[in-house]
Amino acid sequence: MKFPATQALEAFIKTEDEQSRLQEVFSQVQNPEDWRAAIDTEIDTNETSLAEVTEAVIFYTSTCPGFKHISGTKYRVRATGYRMGPAGDH
C-alpha cells in the first residue's frame, strides 16, 4: 500500500526519456536569452501538441501557459515564466 503523498510525488518524477522530451519541448517555447523569463512565442501544433507544451512549461516554470489560436495549426503561447511565478527568484 502506498501513502497518498507517495502517489502524488510519483506523478512528478520523470524518467530520463520523459525529461529529455520535456526539455526538447520547453526549448521550443522558452525565451532564448533567459529561460526564467516570461514566455511569449508561437508554436505549430503539427510539431508539438498543446498538452506537451503545457506539461513542459509547468514542469520547468511552475506556471501555466495560455494559448491563443492564430490560424491553422499555429498558436501563440504565453506564460508568466519561472522568474515571476511561484517558484521564482523575485
Order of alpha helices (4+ residues) and beta strands (2+ residues): alpha-alpha-beta-alpha-beta-beta
